[in-house]
Amino acid sequence: MNKPSSPSVLIAGSGAVRAHPTRGGPCYLVTIDDQNLLFDCGRCAVHNLSRFGIPVESISETYITHLHFDHICDLPLMLLLSWNNGRSRHMPIFGPKGIGAFLENGLRQAYVADIKSRTAHGKSWDGLDWDTHEIAKEGLVRETDSFIIESLATKHAGLLNYNYRIKTPSSKIVITSDSEPDPRLIEFCRDADLMVVECSGTKEFYDTQAWGGWHMTPEDVGRIAREAGVKKVVLKHLVIESFSKDPDVSEKMAETIRSLHPDGEILVAEDGMLFDV
């Protein structure tokens, strides 16, 4: 690989399923040289990218972790608006099996009247289209002269579910999906400069929710980060905030992780955070 300029990671959406006044749904932008790599495209992704100075037509490639709606609901909008704004090439989209069917039904068929109207008035169909790469198994996803992207499949709600690791000659970034705890995440995150990791709530909170077993606790995150030697941990997908009356509930989860991984920097994500890696 050629050594690129220092990658950056923008937290475009730090929230989860429920609408939140200050948190968009899952969306993270990794920029390496002139490549804007989008990871998940949830609620408010398109709006927030614009807020933070990223035109949607500048997105180079898109990577989807899994097919829960909070991670993909803005993907049709991103493709339509980037086409409207002048994108003239197919968008590469990587994700689990089913992402192609989602786009066929949720975009091409759902917006057929809009697409026919615009193409009848001079818009090129080519600029709207996309190239789907459905990930059949974990491992190497993409390799270029500047970066390598790898995936790890973990359990989450019975879905095909991929965590992503982005490597350059000088840095390692991990963006987890929503996930049950999995000891293989330790090796996957080994020596990561930055781990953007889901921490949807505490064990006590999960015990009150039917879906609680689908996610990691602060203790799970802390152990993985410590054993992997992660330098910086950023907590995302903070579901508990939509249920708790404690304004400091996410910071308290971060404190738990700090107690388990005192050698790392532990932060609670906020929309608009930007990290140079």
C-alpha positions in Angstrom: 0.0 0.0 0.0 1.0 3.6 -0.6 1.1 5.7 2.5 -1.9 8.1 2.4 -2.4 11.3 4.3 -3.7 10.7 7.8 -7.2 9.2 7.7 -10.0 11.0 9.5 -13.3 9.7 11.0 -16.4 11.8 11.2 -19.2 10.7 13.5 -22.2 11.8 11.4 -24.7 9.9 13.6 -24.0 8.7 17.1 -27.6 7.5 18.0 -29.7 4.5 17.4 -33.3 3.5 16.6 -35.4 6.1 18.3 -35.5 9.7 17.2 -33.2 11.8 19.4 -32.9 15.6 19.4 -29.1 15.7 19.2 -28.2 12.3 17.7 -28.7 11.1 14.2 -28.9 7.4 13.4 -25.7 5.3 12.8 -23.4 6.9 10.2 -19.6 7.3 10.1 -17.4 8.7 7.4 -13.8 7.6 7.0 -11.8 9.9 4.7 -8.5 8.5 3.2 -6.9 10.9 0.8 -9.7 11.9 -1.6 -11.9 8.9 -0.8 -15.0 9.3 1.4 -16.0 5.9 2.7 -19.4 5.9 4.3 -20.3 3.3 7.0 -24.0 2.8 7.5 -26.6 5.4 6.5 -29.2 5.7 9.2 -31.7 8.3 10.2 -30.6 11.9 9.5 -27.4 10.8 7.8 -27.9 12.9 4.6 -28.9 16.0 6.7 -26.0 15.6 9.1 -23.4 15.0 6.3 -24.6 18.3 4.8 -24.4 20.0 8.2 -20.8 18.9 8.6 -19.7 20.0 5.1 -19.9 16.7 3.3 -21.8 16.8 0.0 -23.5 13.5 -0.6 -22.2 13.4 -4.1 -18.7 13.3 -2.7 -19.3 9.8 -1.2 -17.0 7.4 -2.9 -18.1 4.0 -1.5 -20.7 2.8 1.1 -20.4 -0.1 3.6 -23.4 -1.5 5.5 -23.1 -3.5 8.7 -26.6 -5.1 8.7 -30.1 -4.6 7.5 -31.9 -3.2 10.6 -33.7 -0.1 9.4 -31.9 2.4 11.7 -28.7 1.6 9.8 -30.0 1.8 6.2 -33.1 4.1 6.1 -31.3 7.1 4.6 -29.4 5.0 2.0 -32.1 5.4 -0.8 -32.1 9.2 -0.1 -28.3 9.4 -0.3 -28.3 7.7 -3.7 -31.2 9.7 -5.0 -29.9 13.1 -3.8 -26.3 12.4 -4.9 -27.7 11.6 -8.4 -29.8 14.7 -8.3 -26.7 16.7 -7.3 -24.6 15.5 -10.2 -23.1 12.1 -9.3 -22.5 10.4 -12.7 -20.9 7.1 -11.7 -22.3 4.0 -10.1 -22.0 3.9 -6.3 -20.2 0.8 -4.9 -22.2 -0.6 -2.0 -20.8 -3.3 0.2 -23.0 -5.2 2.7 -24.6 -8.4 3.7 -26.8 -10.5 1.5 -30.1 -8.7 1.0 -28.7 -5.2 0.5 -29.3 -5.6 -3.3 -32.9 -6.5 -2.8 -33.4 -3.7 -0.3 -32.2 -1.2 -2.9 -34.2 -2.7 -5.7 -37.4 -2.6 -3.7 -36.8 0.4 -1.5 -35.4 2.7 -4.2 -35.7 1.5 -7.8 -39.3 0.3 -7.4 -40.4 2.6 -4.6 -39.3 5.7 -6.5 -40.2 4.6 -10.0 -42.4 7.6 -10.7 -39.8 10.0 -9.6 -37.1 8.3 -11.6 -39.2 8.2 -14.8 -40.0 11.9 -14.4 -36.3 12.9 -14.0 -34.9 10.6 -16.7 -37.6 11.9 -19.1 -36.3 15.4 -18.6 -32.7 14.7 -19.2 -31.2 13.0 -16.1 -29.0 10.0 -17.0 -30.1 6.7 -15.4 -26.4 5.8 -15.1 -25.7 8.3 -12.4 -28.4 6.9 -10.1 -27.3 3.3 -10.4 -25.1 1.4 -7.9 -22.9 -1.7 -7.9 -23.8 -4.0 -5.1 -21.1 -6.2 -3.5 -22.8 -8.7 -1.1 -20.4 -10.0 1.4 -20.6 -13.8 1.4 -18.1 -14.4 4.3 -15.9 -12.5 6.7 -12.4 -11.5 5.7 -11.1 -9.3 3.0 -13.7 -6.9 1.6 -11.7 -4.3 -0.3 -8.1 -3.6 -1.1 -6.7 -0.6 -2.8 -3.3 1.2 -3.0 -4.3 3.3 0.1 -6.3 1.0 2.4 -7.6 -2.5 3.2 -11.1 -3.1 4.6 -11.8 -6.4 6.4 -15.0 -7.7 8.0 -15.8 -9.9 11.0 -19.2 -11.5 11.3 -20.8 -11.5 14.7 -24.2 -12.4 16.0 -27.0 -9.8 16.2 -30.7 -10.5 16.2 -30.4 -13.4 13.7 -29.1 -11.1 10.9 -26.1 -11.3 8.8 -23.9 -8.8 10.6 -20.5 -7.4 9.8 -18.0 -5.3 11.8 -15.4 -3.5 9.7 -11.7 -2.9 10.1 -10.0 -0.2 8.0 -6.2 -0.5 7.7 -3.7 1.9 6.2 0.1 1.7 6.5 0.0 4.1 9.5 -3.4 3.4 11.2 -6.0 0.9 12.1 -9.7 1.8 12.6 -12.5 -0.5 13.7 -16.2 0.3 13.3 -18.3 -2.3 15.0 -21.8 -3.2 14.1 -24.4 -3.8 16.8 -23.2 -7.1 18.2 -23.5 -9.6 20.9 -20.2 -10.0 22.8 -17.7 -12.1 20.8 -14.2 -13.0 22.0 -13.0 -12.8 18.4 -13.5 -9.0 18.5 -10.3 -8.9 20.7 -8.1 -10.0 17.8 -10.1 -8.0 15.3 -9.5 -4.9 17.3 -5.9 -5.7 18.2 -3.8 -2.4 18.5 -6.5 -0.3 16.9 -5.9 3.4 16.9 -9.6 4.0 17.0 -12.5 1.8 17.8 -16.0 3.2 17.2 -18.1 0.7 19.2 -21.7 0.2 20.0 -22.6 0.4 23.7 -26.4 0.4 23.7 -26.8 0.2 27.4 -26.1 -1.5 30.7 -26.8 -5.1 31.8 -29.5 -3.8 34.1 -31.1 -1.9 31.2 -30.8 -4.9 28.8 -32.6 -7.1 31.4 -35.7 -5.0 30.9 -35.7 -5.3 27.1 -36.6 -8.3 25.0 -33.7 -7.4 22.6 -31.1 -6.9 25.4 -29.1 -9.9 24.5 -28.3 -8.5 21.0 -25.9 -5.9 22.3 -22.7 -5.3 24.3 -22.5 -3.9 27.8 -19.9 -1.4 29.0 -18.1 -4.3 30.7 -17.9 -6.2 27.4 -16.5 -3.2 25.6 -14.0 -2.5 28.4 -12.7 -6.0 28.4 -12.4 -6.2 24.6 -10.6 -2.8 24.4 -8.2 -3.7 27.2 -7.3 -7.1 25.9 -6.9 -5.7 22.3 -4.9 -2.7 23.4 -7.1 -0.2 21.7 -5.8 3.4 22.0 -9.1 5.3 21.6 -12.6 4.1 22.2 -15.6 6.0 21.0 -19.1 4.8 22.2 -22.0 5.0 19.8 -25.5 3.6 19.3 -26.6 4.8 22.8 -30.1 3.4 23.0 -30.3 3.7 26.7 -30.5 7.5 26.4 -34.0 7.2 25.0 -35.2 5.4 28.1 -33.2 6.8 31.0 -34.0 10.1 32.8 -30.3 10.4 33.8 -28.6 12.9 31.5 -25.2 11.4 32.4 -26.1 7.8 31.7 -23.7 7.5 28.7 -20.9 9.2 30.5 -21.4 6.7 33.4 -21.0 3.8 30.9 -17.8 5.5 29.7 -16.5 5.6 33.3 -17.1 1.9 33.7 -15.0 1.3 30.6 -12.3 3.6 31.8 -12.1 1.5 35.0 -11.5 -1.6 32.9 -9.2 0.0 30.3 -7.3 2.8 32.1 -4.6 2.9 29.4 -7.1 3.9 26.7 -8.9 7.1 25.9 -12.7 6.6 26.3 -15.1 9.1 24.8 -18.9 9.2 24.3 -19.6 10.0 20.6 -21.4 13.2 19.6 -22.7 14.0 16.2 -20.0 16.1 14.4 -17.0 14.7 16.3 -14.0 14.4 13.9 -10.9 12.3 14.6 -7.6 12.4 12.8 -6.1 8.9 13.1 
